[in-house]
Amino acid sequence: MAIPSLFWRTVNLASEAIESDNDVWGVIKQQMEAVGLSDVKKNPSDVNGHTQDTIVATTFAKLGHKSYMLFIMAAGDHAKTLCDKLGNKLEKVKFL
């Protein structure tokens, strides 16, 4: 069995409407489900989910007050596609 390549992408997320880290975790989980990942769950330091042949995890670093850098990591047969889909969705998130 070959070891799959790891694809990763960063997304900046900032908004005065973000009230806490839980808002960011929630939107990550929501968007992971929206791109078709199964068993999406929040762990202490990431949110992860999978398809039949690909696993995706997302975490973040807090850059400042209400400003985050998200790190999307994916490995498997459809890693690049899912990483791009999720990144594109997260880039479009608007907090109200």
C-alpha positions in Angstrom: 0.0 0.0 0.0 1.4 3.4 -1.0 1.5 6.2 1.5 -0.8 9.0 0.2 0.4 12.5 -0.4 -0.5 15.2 2.1 -2.1 18.3 0.7 -2.5 21.4 2.7 -3.9 24.9 2.4 -4.2 28.0 4.6 -7.2 30.3 4.8 -7.4 33.6 6.7 -10.6 34.2 8.6 -11.3 37.4 10.4 -14.4 39.2 11.4 -15.6 41.5 14.2 -18.6 39.3 14.5 -16.6 36.3 15.7 -17.5 36.0 19.4 -15.2 33.0 20.3 -13.1 30.2 19.1 -16.2 28.1 19.2 -17.7 30.1 16.3 -14.6 29.2 14.2 -14.8 25.5 15.2 -18.5 25.5 14.3 -18.1 27.0 10.8 -15.2 24.6 10.1 -17.4 21.7 11.0 -20.4 23.0 9.0 -18.3 23.5 5.9 -16.6 20.1 6.2 -20.1 18.5 6.2 -21.1 20.7 3.2 -18.3 19.4 1.0 -19.5 15.8 1.7 -17.2 14.6 4.5 -18.6 11.9 6.8 -18.3 11.5 10.6 -17.1 15.1 11.0 -16.1 15.6 14.6 -14.5 18.2 16.8 -11.4 17.1 18.7 -9.5 19.2 21.2 -7.2 20.7 18.5 -8.9 20.0 15.2 -12.0 19.1 13.3 -11.8 16.0 11.0 -13.9 14.0 8.7 -13.5 11.6 5.8 -14.8 10.0 2.7 -14.3 6.4 1.8 -10.7 7.1 0.6 -9.7 10.5 2.0 -9.3 12.1 5.4 -9.4 15.8 6.0 -8.5 17.7 9.2 -8.6 21.4 9.9 -7.1 23.4 12.7 -6.2 27.1 13.3 -3.8 29.5 14.8 -5.2 32.6 16.4 -3.4 35.6 14.8 -5.0 38.3 16.9 -8.3 39.6 18.2 -10.9 37.9 16.0 -8.4 36.9 13.4 -7.5 33.3 12.5 -5.4 31.3 10.1 -7.0 28.0 9.2 -4.9 25.0 8.2 -6.6 22.4 6.0 -4.8 19.1 5.6 -6.0 16.2 3.5 -4.6 12.8 2.5 -6.0 10.2 0.2 -7.2 9.6 -3.3 -9.3 12.8 -3.5 -7.2 14.9 -1.1 -6.4 17.8 -3.5 -10.0 18.2 -4.6 -11.4 18.1 -1.1 -8.8 20.4 0.2 -9.5 22.9 -2.5 -13.3 22.6 -2.1 -13.2 23.1 1.6 -10.7 26.0 1.3 -12.9 27.8 -1.3 -16.0 27.4 1.0 -14.2 28.6 4.1 -12.8 31.7 2.2 -16.4 32.7 1.4 -17.6 32.5 5.0 -19.1 35.7 6.4 -19.9 36.1 10.0 -22.9 38.4 10.7 
